[in-house]
Amino acid sequence: MELLLALCVVVVRLDAAAWPAALATLGGAFYMYSRKEQQHHGKFRPANPRVRVVHAGAAVLLLLAFLIVHIGNHGFALWSIQLHTQFAALLRLWYRSDWVEPVILALLAVMALTGMPMVARYTRAGGDMFRILQTTSGMYLAIFSCSHLTAVLRARYSGVETDWIFATGPNGLLDGSGMLIPYYVLGIFTLVMHVALGLRRVSLSYNLNLSVANRMTYALIGFGGFVTLLTTLAMMGLHLGA
């Protein structure tokens, strides 16, 4: 587990352009570590059911209250920044309200706190590639959320408008902050992947056919890739209605 913690520290300190390599290294370390630990611990043992239920419940609430509309609004930027800004102003009436925003921040904290014991369990007990990907994507999301949230809150405290230009630069990521491209791309894609793999586990627990569950997972991950592509094009400065 010391190796995993050290890798997390390295990922946090790395420049955004190196995040894909860091994630690949982390994933490889998880795979090798889990194979080694599986030989010592034998049969796979799932995490505490109560922890998993709380984690899943917080995830559903967070998706419905914030993440779906927040990421969905990024798609409007593919048409124009103005359209994105108009919808963002409407959405902020909801997720930046005095009683909703603290709940969203609390849900993020719950996700992180319940995710840590599951990471500790699964990296010791091993598992198949689906489990490795789910654990790795969860780790990346935790690091991404901390980094992104810290940047946004610091900017808001300083009176900076955290709008589309704040995130991408005046002419998109390639011209403004090109090194942030993998940072954002992996943030969106790993979110969809993590949700898809979580739904796979839940569906299998209700005795859904394995091949059906796998096809559903692949379809959701493919959809996540499509959404990520559209969002990335917008972030790189493509605006069809401009």
LUMSERO-333226 format. One record per residue (C-alpha): residue number from 0; x, y, z. Coordinates in steps of 0.1 Angstrom, whole numbers, plus 5000, padded with zeros to 4 digits. Layout:
(NUM (X Y Z))
...
% end
This chain:
(0 (5000 5000 5000))
(1 (5030 5023 5006))
(2 (5038 5021 4968))
(3 (5002 5032 4959))
(4 (5003 5062 4983))
(5 (5037 5073 4970))
(6 (5023 5071 4934))
(7 (4994 5093 4944))
(8 (5017 5119 4958))
(9 (5037 5118 4925))
(10 (5005 5122 4904))
(11 (4994 5152 4924))
(12 (5027 5170 4919))
(13 (5031 5161 4882))
(14 (5024 5186 4855))
(15 (4991 5181 4837))
(16 (5008 5169 4805))
(17 (5023 5140 4824))
(18 (4990 5128 4839))
(19 (4982 5102 4813))
(20 (5016 5086 4819))
(21 (5011 5088 4856))
(22 (4977 5071 4853))
(23 (4991 5044 4832))
(24 (5019 5038 4857))
(25 (4993 5037 4885))
(26 (4972 5013 4866))
(27 (5001 4990 4859))
(28 (5012 4992 4896))
(29 (4976 4983 4907))
(30 (4976 4953 4883))
(31 (5010 4939 4894))
(32 (5003 4946 4931))
(33 (4969 4930 4930))
(34 (4983 4899 4913))
(35 (5010 4896 4939))
(36 (4986 4902 4968))
(37 (4960 4877 4954))
(38 (4986 4850 4957))
(39 (4990 4858 4994))
(40 (4954 4865 5003))
(41 (4936 4840 4981))
(42 (4899 4844 4975))
(43 (4887 4879 4966))
(44 (4869 4896 4995))
(45 (4846 4926 4987))
(46 (4846 4958 5007))
(47 (4823 4964 5036))
(48 (4787 4963 5021))
(49 (4777 4994 5041))
(50 (4806 5014 5028))
(51 (4797 5004 4992))
(52 (4761 5014 4997))
(53 (4770 5048 5011))
(54 (4795 5053 4983))
(55 (4770 5044 4956))
(56 (4742 5065 4972))
(57 (4764 5095 4974))
(58 (4774 5089 4937))
(59 (4738 5088 4925))
(60 (4730 5120 4944))
(61 (4761 5138 4931))
(62 (4753 5127 4895))
(63 (4717 5139 4897))
(64 (4724 5171 4916))
(65 (4755 5183 4898))
(66 (4777 5162 4875))
(67 (4752 5153 4848))
(68 (4740 5189 4842))
(69 (4775 5204 4847))
(70 (4792 5181 4822))
(71 (4762 5182 4799))
(72 (4765 5220 4797))
(73 (4800 5216 4784))
(74 (4784 5202 4753))
(75 (4767 5235 4746))
(76 (4801 5251 4742))
(77 (4806 5230 4711))
(78 (4780 5253 4695))
(79 (4791 5286 4712))
(80 (4806 5299 4744))
(81 (4777 5323 4747))
(82 (4752 5294 4748))
(83 (4773 5276 4773))
(84 (4775 5307 4795))
(85 (4737 5313 4794))
(86 (4729 5277 4805))
(87 (4757 5279 4831))
(88 (4741 5310 4846))
(89 (4708 5292 4849))
(90 (4724 5260 4864))
(91 (4743 5281 4890))
(92 (4710 5292 4905))
(93 (4707 5256 4915))
(94 (4741 5241 4923))
(95 (4756 5274 4937))
(96 (4726 5282 4959))
(97 (4733 5285 4997))
(98 (4718 5251 5006))
(99 (4727 5230 4975))
(100 (4764 5238 4972))
(101 (4774 5227 5007))
(102 (4755 5194 5001))
(103 (4775 5189 4968))
(104 (4808 5195 4986))
(105 (4797 5171 5014))
(106 (4788 5144 4989))
(107 (4823 5148 4973))
(108 (4838 5143 5007))
(109 (4817 5113 5014))
(110 (4827 5098 4980))
(111 (4864 5103 4989))
(112 (4861 5090 5024))
(113 (4842 5059 5015))
(114 (4864 5053 4984))
(115 (4896 5051 5004))
(116 (4888 5019 5023))
(117 (4876 5002 4991))
(118 (4908 5011 4974))
(119 (4928 4997 5003))
(120 (4907 4965 5002))
(121 (4908 4959 4964))
(122 (4945 4966 4960))
(123 (4952 4940 4986))
(124 (4926 4914 4976))
(125 (4930 4916 4938))
(126 (4904 4912 4912))
(127 (4898 4911 4874))
(128 (4905 4939 4850))
(129 (4871 4954 4855))
(130 (4880 4958 4892))
(131 (4914 4972 4884))
(132 (4900 4998 4860))
(133 (4873 5008 4885))
(134 (4898 5013 4913))
(135 (4922 5032 4891))
(136 (4895 5055 4877))
(137 (4883 5061 4912))
(138 (4917 5071 4923))
(139 (4921 5095 4894))
(140 (4887 5111 4900))
(141 (4896 5117 4937))
(142 (4928 5134 4927))
(143 (4912 5153 4898))
(144 (4883 5165 4921))
(145 (4907 5178 4947))
(146 (4928 5196 4922))
(147 (4899 5211 4902))
(148 (4879 5221 4933))
(149 (4909 5237 4949))
(150 (4916 5258 4918))
(151 (4879 5269 4914))
(152 (4874 5278 4951))
(153 (4907 5297 4952))
(154 (4898 5316 4921))
(155 (4863 5324 4934))
(156 (4878 5336 4967))
(157 (4900 5359 4947))
(158 (4871 5373 4928))
(159 (4879 5356 4895))
(160 (4850 5345 4874))
(161 (4853 5307 4870))
(162 (4837 5306 4835))
(163 (4847 5288 4803))
(164 (4876 5312 4797))
(165 (4889 5305 4831))
(166 (4890 5268 4823))
(167 (4902 5268 4787))
(168 (4919 5301 4780))
(169 (4907 5327 4755))
(170 (4911 5305 4724))
(171 (4907 5270 4739))
(172 (4931 5247 4756))
(173 (4956 5244 4727))
(174 (4962 5282 4727))
(175 (4954 5289 4763))
(176 (4966 5260 4784))
(177 (4973 5231 4762))
(178 (4988 5210 4790))
(179 (4954 5208 4806))
(180 (4939 5188 4777))
(181 (4948 5154 4792))
(182 (4938 5166 4826))
(183 (4902 5174 4815))
(184 (4899 5146 4790))
(185 (4908 5119 4816))
(186 (4886 5136 4842))
(187 (4854 5133 4820))
(188 (4862 5098 4806))
(189 (4872 5082 4839))
(190 (4840 5096 4855))
(191 (4819 5078 4829))
(192 (4840 5047 4831))
(193 (4838 5046 4869))
(194 (4800 5049 4868))
(195 (4797 5023 4841))
(196 (4818 4998 4861))
(197 (4799 5005 4893))
(198 (4766 4998 4874))
(199 (4781 4966 4862))
(200 (4788 4954 4897))
(201 (4754 4964 4909))
(202 (4737 4947 4879))
(203 (4757 4915 4885))
(204 (4746 4915 4922))
(205 (4710 4914 4909))
(206 (4719 4883 4888))
(207 (4720 4901 4855))
(208 (4735 4879 4827))
(209 (4773 4885 4826))
(210 (4774 4890 4789))
(211 (4746 4915 4790))
(212 (4762 4934 4819))
(213 (4795 4935 4800))
(214 (4778 4948 4768))
(215 (4760 4975 4788))
(216 (4794 4985 4804))
(217 (4811 4987 4770))
(218 (4782 5007 4756))
(219 (4784 5032 4785))
(220 (4821 5035 4782))
(221 (4818 5041 4745))
(222 (4792 5068 4751))
(223 (4816 5083 4776))
(224 (4843 5084 4750))
(225 (4819 5102 4726))
(226 (4809 5128 4752))
(227 (4846 5133 4760))
(228 (4854 5138 4723))
(229 (4827 5164 4719))
(230 (4838 5182 4751))
(231 (4874 5181 4741))
(232 (4867 5196 4707))
(233 (4849 5225 4724))
(234 (4877 5230 4749))
(235 (4902 5231 4721))
(236 (4884 5260 4705))
(237 (4859 5244 4681))
(238 (4826 5262 4682))
(239 (4802 5254 4654))
(240 (4779 5283 4659))
(241 (4806 5309 4663))
% end
